[in-house]
């Protein structure tokens, strides 16, 4: 870690303390799956409670008549020890059942033999503790009231009061301490290194702006040379200390793999195996061999849709997306290696400022008949700058969202304008693809335009634009109040400035965009709009647990192998019985509409703004 590249992870101490209390001590993320979560929590909480017994046992090895002052004589503590010894054993048995009988796919590739050894050591620790306490009770050596130890007292009937029990009492305490010391010596060489690393990793986890990627520096700072710059992760020497800590913290639980839409639709990518591969190369001491393909297959690097489901599921705050994007950065900027079908997108962004390749002069064509104000240099800034985005400017299906949004803002009397030809791609596709240089050039250009125009508030209907403007442009001097169009529209409905007519016969299922729900916690506003116009029918995977449409990570411009992610999501939406699939993202509009055409389902894909605009047209108050 000392040899790793620097990264900034300081500040926001209250949030970090809260994460330690909820994620580490409270096991919040593990308990998202109640059964396996309780299994792990029993073992984890058990060892917190049982930790003082290690000192008590060590003292007893020196002198069997001595114990830890005060605590060793407390009956309530003895009761807790008995209770948590039993809970730890329940957790161990449950873990063995899951691994040996259920055998879920998420464990594929994990070190299962090592896990069995760890479980055996844990069972030995608690069983030897119970038997040691039982033998002490049988010999009358217990400093605590025996009645407070129902399990140990019950086991004490297995022993007499003779010399044999005195020998067994020594045997049990030595087994107990010897197993613990062996366990501690083994930890740094095992996957259970996470016992020491996970709490530290949670502390240094990202506390805000989950959708933000760390920017690269292309110019040396003071006292640096060009050799100090890193262009993504090419070798183990390029990893930041947080990325190294991530690899040490992996529990190999496979929850990230289970949540990954690429993995769940038959692609090679496993976020778990990415982290394990990086860790194996770090442990080998090899800091020169390329990480791709030595540690991570190149195919899996391009499978990622950057949806963040892996990060959401990870109980120890590993940031898988950052690792994968850093691998992409090196491949794209240093090796010039990336999928051929993405080349036109990157070329068009550099050439004309949008991935569709259309002339910038056509950006405002969708608004020609709506009377939307185009902000010219020198004009007074509006209350809101409507950032339309490339998809809503150039894709025929997504344009309807821009037209509906503008119509609704006009109906509500909102003072807004658009940049028209002066708006350029935010750079999100290039950045997620790995071309950080192109992204930063676009970011600096757009920030200069926005700041010169005096913009302070921005509406964005694309979650990717929303995330970039709100979370990533501040790194380049662009600090604005950014709202998603669903948030502003929901507010206008709540304030009575827009009055939709609700049709209870309109059955609508809503698809959460990853960059809206998971990366930015915009959950309620789109649902409020759906509820205002029709009857919601939720999908099983929704909110922060949403399933990607397949467009993120520049996959709008890459071919999918195996079962397409968008088709999988459309099947889930159709299974609700809804006739309308509502979205709040132009990428989702395009991808899910393509999915409907592939499946042949009778399902209309439409943005929440379009639904709201249609409802207003049918309103008696219109």
DOPA-993496 format. One record per residue (C-alpha): residue in three letters; x, y, z. Coordinates in steps of 0.02 Angstrom, whole numbers, plus 32768, in hexadecimal, padded with zeros to 4 digits. Each point is the difference from the previous one (the first is absolute). Layout:
<recs>
ALAXYZ ...
</recs>
This chain:
<recs>
UNK800080008000 UNK809180768024 UNK80427FE07F51 UNK7F56801E7FB0 UNK7FC9809D7FA5 UNK7FB2808A806A UNK7F4780298007 UNK7F9E8079806D UNK7F8B7FB0807F UNK7FF8807A8091 UNK7F76806C8049 UNK7F487FE08024 UNK80297FAE80A6 UNK7F497FF8803C UNK7FD07F9B7F66 UNK80947F8C8019 UNK7FD37FE480B6 UNK7F4D7FDC7FCB UNK803E7F807F81 UNK80697FA98084 UNK7F6A7FF58074 UNK7F827FC77F7E UNK80657F9E7F7E UNK80857FB38073 UNK7FB07FF080AB UNK7F4B7FFC7FC5 UNK80267F8F7F6A UNK7F8080677F9E UNK80387FCF7F51 UNK80107F48802D UNK7F5180008049 UNK7FBA80377F57 UNK7FF47F427FED UNK7FB67FCF80A6 UNK802F7F468006 UNK80B780097FCB UNK800D80A88058 UNK7FCC7FB980A8 UNK80767F6D7FE6 UNK809480767FEF UNK7FC080798084 UNK7FF67F748082 UNK80B87FD67FE1 UNK803880B67FF9 UNK7F9E803C8098 UNK80327F61805B UNK80B880257FEF UNK7FE780B3803B UNK7FAC7FBF809D UNK807C7F728016 UNK809E80697FE4 UNK8021801A80BC UNK7FFD7F43801B UNK80A47FF77FA1 UNK805480678089 UNK7FA47F9D8086 UNK80407F5C7FB5 UNK80B280417FF2 UNK7FFE803680B5 UNK7FBD7F558031 UNK808D7FA97FA4 UNK807B80588073 UNK7F957FE9809C UNK7F5F7F9C7FFC UNK7FC2805D809A UNK800D80AE7FB3 UNK7F8F80597F85 UNK7FE380AA7FB1 UNK7FD6807B808C UNK7F4680218017 UNK7FC37FC37F56 UNK80397F4C801C UNK7F8E7FF18098 UNK7F63804B7FB4 UNK7F6E7F8A7FEB UNK7FAE80697F77 UNK809F7FF67F99 UNK80087F448018 UNK7F4D7FF77FBE UNK803080667F66 UNK80957F8D7FE3 UNK7F917F668002 UNK7F7D80527F92 UNK807A803C7F7C UNK80637F5E7FFF UNK7F5E7FAB7FCE UNK7FD880887F7E UNK80AE7FF17FB6 UNK7FE97F447FEF UNK7F57801C7FAE UNK805480787F88 UNK808A7F827FD8 UNK7F827F747FE1 UNK7F9780737F92 UNK809B80317F9E UNK802F7F497FE6 UNK7F4F7FD97FC7 UNK8002808E7F81 UNK80AB7FCE7FBD UNK7FE87F447FFD UNK7F477FEA7FDD UNK7FB9809F7FB1 UNK80A280287FA4 UNK7FC980A77FB2 UNK805180397F5F UNK804A809A8055 UNK80837F918054 UNK80487FC77F59 UNK80B780317FFB UNK800B801F80BB UNK807F7FA3806B UNK7F827F86804A UNK80827F8A804B UNK804A8092805F UNK7F538032803A UNK7FE47F518045 UNK80A3800D8062 UNK7FCD80A98047 UNK7F557FBD8034 UNK80557F6B8054 UNK807480758060 UNK7F6D806D8038 UNK7F9F7F67803A UNK809A7FC38060 UNK801380A98056 UNK7F4E80058044 UNK7FF17F468027 UNK80A480018060 UNK7FC5809B805E UNK7F5C7FAB8034 UNK80597F618034 UNK808380628061 UNK7F78805E805E UNK7FA47F5C801E UNK809C7FAE8049 UNK801E80978071 UNK7F4E7FF68041 UNK80177F468020 UNK809F80248063 UNK7FB38095805C UNK807F80777FB2 UNK7F7F80737FB2 UNK800E80B4803E UNK7F5280297FC0 UNK7F5B7FB78041 UNK7FE87F5B7FA3 UNK7F44801E7FF3 UNK8023808B7F83 UNK80507F827F87 UNK7F747F877FD1 UNK805C7FB17F6D UNK80A87FEE8057 UNK7FAB7FC3809E UNK7FA17F7D7F9E UNK80A27FC47FB0 UNK80557FFB80AA UNK7F9E7F62802A UNK806F7FA67F83 UNK809380168076 UNK802A7FC780B0 UNK8069805A8082 UNK809A7F937FF6 UNK80AE80127FB6 UNK7FC37FD17F52 UNK7F93809A7FFA UNK8090806B803F UNK80677FC37F6C UNK7F70801C7F88 UNK7FE980B18041 UNK80B680237FCF UNK7FE97FAB7F58 UNK7F6580657FD5 UNK804C80A8802E UNK809E7FDA7F9C UNK7F9A7FC77F6A UNK7F9A80A0800D UNK809680778009 UNK80687F9A7F85 UNK7F7680027F7E UNK7FE880BC8012 UNK80BB80237FEE UNK800B7F8B7F6A UNK7F6980597FB5 UNK805380AA8017 UNK80A27FC47FB1 UNK7FA17FB97F6B UNK7F9180987FDF UNK807B80697F9A UNK80147F717F84 UNK7F487FD87FEC UNK7F61804A7FBA UNK7FD3802880B4 UNK807B808F7FFB UNK7F5E80627FF1 UNK7FE87FEA80BC UNK808780848018 UNK7FEA80617F5E UNK7F4380107FEA UNK7FDE807D808B UNK808E806D7FC1 UNK7FBF7FF37F4D UNK7F5280348038 UNK804A80978057 UNK805680387F61 UNK7F6C7FD77F90 UNK7FAE80877F98 UNK7F8A8065806F UNK7FAB806A7F7B UNK7FE480097F45 UNK80037F457FDF UNK7FF880207F45 UNK80A280647FFF UNK80A17FBA7FB8 UNK80A9803E803D UNK804D80717F7A UNK80AD7FE07FBB UNK808480887FFB UNK805680207F5B UNK807B80818041 UNK80807FE0808B UNK7FE4805C80A3 UNK8083805F8062 UNK80957F908023 UNK7FC27F797F88 UNK803E7FC07F5B UNK7FA17FB47F6F UNK802F7F548044 UNK7F9380248098 UNK7F63800E7F94 UNK7F917F687FEB UNK7F907FDF7F6B UNK7F8E7F7E804B UNK803B7F57803F UNK80787FA37F8F UNK80637FA28085 UNK7FF27FE280BA UNK80718097801A UNK7F7780717FB8 UNK7F7C7FD08080 UNK7FD280838082 UNK800E7FD480B8 UNK7F417FFA800C UNK7FFB7F857F70 UNK80847F958057 UNK7F9A800880A0 UNK7F677FCC7F9C UNK80577F5F7FCB UNK80347FD980B4 UNK7F4C801A8039 UNK7FA87F877F89 UNK7FA17F78805D UNK7FE17F9C7F60 UNK7F487FFA802E UNK7FCC80187F4A UNK7F74807C8024 UNK804980767F7E UNK7FFF7F737F81 UNK7F4C7FD6802A UNK7FCC80B57FE6 UNK8063801E7F60 UNK7F8B80097F69 UNK808D7FD07F8A UNK80277F638063 UNK7F487FD58015 UNK7FE680047F44 UNK80907F8B7FD6 UNK809480757FE8 UNK80AE7FD8803E UNK8008808F807C UNK7FFF7FD880B9 UNK80278098806E UNK80387F878087 UNK807E7FAB7F8D UNK804180AA7FC7 UNK802B802D80B3 UNK80447F538027 UNK806D80047F63 UNK804980A88031 UNK80207FC180B1 UNK80577F637FC2 UNK807480697F94 UNK802580758092 UNK80267F6D8073 UNK80747FB67F7C UNK806D809B800E UNK7FF980197F43 UNK7FF580BC7FE3 UNK80357FFF7F49 UNK7F927F827FA3 UNK7F6580507FB1 UNK7F637FE78067 UNK7FA07FDE7F5F UNK7FFD7F717FD4 UNK806F7FB8808B UNK7F8B802A8091 UNK7F6080307FA4 UNK7FC77FBF7F54 UNK7FEB80907F86 UNK7F547FC37FCC UNK7FBD801680B1 UNK804480B38007 UNK7F8D80307F71 UNK7F697FA08043 UNK7FE4807E808C UNK7F6C80797FF0 UNK803D80698096 UNK7F547FEF804F UNK80487FF580B0 UNK7F997F678033 UNK80A17FAD803B UNK802C80938071 UNK7F4E80078043 UNK80077F47802D UNK80B17FFB8047 UNK7FFF7FF480BF UNK80AF80498012 UNK7FF6809A7F8C UNK806D7FC17F71 UNK7FF580767F6A UNK80027F857F6F UNK7FCE807F7F7B UNK8097806E8026 UNK80737F6A7FE7 UNK7FB17FD27F5A UNK800080B37FBE UNK80B780128030 UNK80287F617F9F UNK7FA080497F6C UNK805E80A5800D UNK80A67FA87FEB UNK7FC27F947F72 UNK7FB580937FA1 UNK807F808A801F UNK80A17F9B8008 UNK7FDE7F607FA0 UNK7F7E80457F85 UNK7FA07F5F801E UNK7F4280068007 UNK7F697FB37FA7 UNK7FFD80327F4A UNK7F47802C8003 UNK8023808B807F UNK807C80587F8E UNK7F7D80647F9D UNK7FB5803F80A3 UNK80A7803D8043 UNK802D804C7F57 UNK7F5A805C7FF1 UNK800B804680B0 UNK80AB804A7FD7 UNK7FCE80377F51 UNK7F52804D8016 UNK7FE07FFD80BC UNK7F7E7F748007 UNK80047F427FEE UNK7F7680007F7C UNK807180587F84 UNK7F7D80847FD1 UNK802F80B77FE3 UNK7FF6806B809B UNK7F8F80767FA1 UNK7F757F7E800B UNK80007FF980BE UNK7F6980708014 UNK7F9B7FBC7F6C UNK7F8B7FA58078 UNK7FCB80A88049 UNK7FE280617F60 UNK7F428001800E UNK7FF8801380BE UNK804380B08012 UNK80897FCA8078 UNK807D80888026 UNK80B27FDC7FC5 UNK807E80578071 UNK8077806A7F98 UNK80A4804D803C UNK7FDC809D8063 UNK7F4B7FD08028 UNK7FC1800C80B3 UNK80047F53804F UNK7F5B7FA88020 UNK7FCC7FB880A7 UNK80247F527FBA UNK80707FCA7F72 UNK7FB17F657FB1 UNK808F7F8C7FD4 UNK7FB17F967F78 UNK808A7F827FE3 UNK80377FA97F61 UNK7F7F7F748003 UNK7F6B80748015 UNK804680747F7B UNK80227F807F79 UNK7FA67F5B801F UNK7F4D80037FBC UNK7FB77F9D8091 UNK805C80628086 UNK7FD280A77FB0 UNK7F4E7FE9803D UNK8041801080B2 UNK805080A87FDB UNK7F63803F7FAA UNK7F907FC5808F UNK8074804B8082 UNK800680A87FA9 UNK7F4380017FEB UNK7FE57FDB80B8 UNK807C80858039 UNK7FA780807F92 UNK7F567FCB8043 UNK803E801880B2 UNK804B80A97FDA UNK80B47FCD8024 UNK808580787FBF UNK80787F917F9E UNK806B7FFF7F65 UNK80717F887FA1 UNK80B080167FBC UNK7FD67FB77F55 UNK809D7FED7F95 UNK806E803B8091 UNK7FD37F658065 UNK807B7F727FE7 UNK80087F4D803F UNK80277FFD80BA UNK80837F7C7FDA UNK7FAE7F758066 UNK800D7F7A7F77 UNK80B780297FDF UNK802B7FFF80BA UNK7FA87F5B8025 UNK80527FB87F64 UNK80A980308048 UNK802E80997F99 UNK801C80778090 UNK805D807D7F94 UNK7F6B801D7F8D UNK7F8B800B8096 UNK806880868056 UNK800C80667F60 UNK7F427FFE7FF0 UNK7FE7802480B9 UNK807080997FFC UNK7FAB803F7F61 UNK7F507FEA8048 UNK802D804C80A8 UNK804980987FA8 UNK7F5F80137F9B UNK7F8D7FEB8097 UNK806480758070 UNK800A80857F78 UNK7F437FF57FEC UNK7FE7801D80BA UNK7FA67F598018 UNK7FDD7FCF80B5 UNK7F727F827FEF UNK7FF57F727F83 UNK7F757F877FD1 UNK803A7F5D7FB1 UNK7F8E7F767FC0 UNK80907F877FE0 UNK80407FAE80A2 UNK80AD7FF07FB2 UNK800680BB7FDC UNK7FB3802080AC UNK80867F998056 UNK808E804E7F9F UNK7FC580B48017 UNK7FD97FEB80B9 UNK808A7F8D803B UNK8092800C7F87 UNK800180B17FBA UNK8028804B80AD UNK80AF7FB57FE8 UNK801380757F6C UNK7FB7809E804A UNK7F4A7FE27FD3 UNK7F94800C809D UNK7F4780087FDD UNK7F5B7FD0804E UNK7FD07F6D7F91 UNK7F547FB08005 UNK7FBD7F6F7F9C UNK7F68802D7F99 UNK7F957F848062 UNK802B805B80A3 UNK7FCC80AA7FBE UNK7F647FBC7FAB UNK7FCA7FA5809E UNK801780A18061 UNK7F97805F7F83 UNK7F767F7E800F UNK8008800680BE UNK7FF580BF7FFA UNK7F677FF97F8E UNK805980557F6F UNK7FE37F637F99 UNK7F5C7FA18015 UNK7FFD7F567FAF UNK7F647F977FEA UNK801B7F54804D UNK7FC67F697F9D UNK7FEF7F6A8075 UNK7FF37F8D7F6A UNK80AE80327FC6 UNK80707F768046 UNK80B3803D800B UNK809F7FAB803A UNK809480738020 UNK80B57FD57FD7 UNK80828053806F UNK809780407FA2 UNK80A27FC98055 UNK804C80AE7FF3 UNK7F64804C804B UNK7FCD7F87808A UNK809E7FA88033 UNK808380847FDE UNK7F9A80988034 UNK7F707FC88070 UNK7F76804B7F93 UNK7F787F838029 UNK7F5D80538031 UNK7FE9808A7F7F UNK7FE97F8E7F67 UNK7F8C7F918066 UNK7F9A80968033 UNK7FE7802B7F48 UNK7FCD7F4D7FD6 UNK7F8580008091 UNK7FBA80A77FC6 UNK7FD27FC07F53 UNK7FD97F468016 UNK80077F64806B UNK80B27FC9802C UNK80307F477FF1 UNK80B07FEF8049 UNK80837F887FC0 UNK80597F8B8079 UNK80A780527FE0 UNK7FE580B9801C UNK80438097805E UNK80B87FED802C UNK7FF07F467FD7 UNK7FCE80277F4C UNK803A7F997F6C UNK805E80617F79 UNK7FBA80227F53 UNK80AC7FD67FB9 UNK803280AB7FBE UNK807C803C8085 UNK80BB7FFB7FF0 UNK7FF280347F48 UNK7FA07F607FD8 UNK7F8580677F9A UNK80877FF17F7B UNK803F7F4F801F UNK7FB87F5A7FC9 UNK7FC37F868084 UNK80257F488004 UNK7F947F78804B UNK7F5980368049 UNK7FEF80BE7FEB UNK7FE5805E80A3 UNK7F75806B7FB7 UNK7F9E7F667FCA UNK800F7FB780AF UNK7FBB80A1804A UNK7F71800B7F83 UNK7FCA7F4F802D UNK7FFB803280B6 UNK7F9A809B7FD8 UNK7F857F9E7F94 UNK7FEB7F84808E UNK7FAD8086806B UNK7F6B80057F8B UNK801680B97FDD UNK7FE180467F53 UNK80768094801A UNK80B77FFC8032 UNK802C80AB8046 UNK80B4803C8002 UNK805C809E8032 UNK80987FF17F91 UNK801780107F43 UNK807E7F717FFD UNK7F7F7F918056 UNK7F7D803B7F83 UNK80697FC67F6D UNK80427F5F804E UNK7F5A7FC38046 UNK7FA1802F7F62 UNK807E7F987FA0 UNK7FE37F75807D UNK7F4380077FE5 UNK801C7FF17F45 UNK806D7F67801F UNK7F847FA88073 UNK7F6280347FA5 UNK7FAB802F80A4 UNK7F6B80767FF9 UNK80558084806A UNK801180BA7FE2 UNK80A4804E803C UNK7FE980B7802E UNK80548083806C UNK7FA5803F809B UNK800180B07FB6 UNK7FA37FC37F67 UNK7F807FA6806C UNK7FE6809D8066 UNK7FED806D7F64 UNK7F807F887FB7 UNK7FA0800280A3 UNK7FF880BD7FFF UNK7FBA80007F50 UNK7F727F94803D UNK7FE18066809E UNK7F5D80608014 UNK806780908044 UNK807180087F68 
</recs>
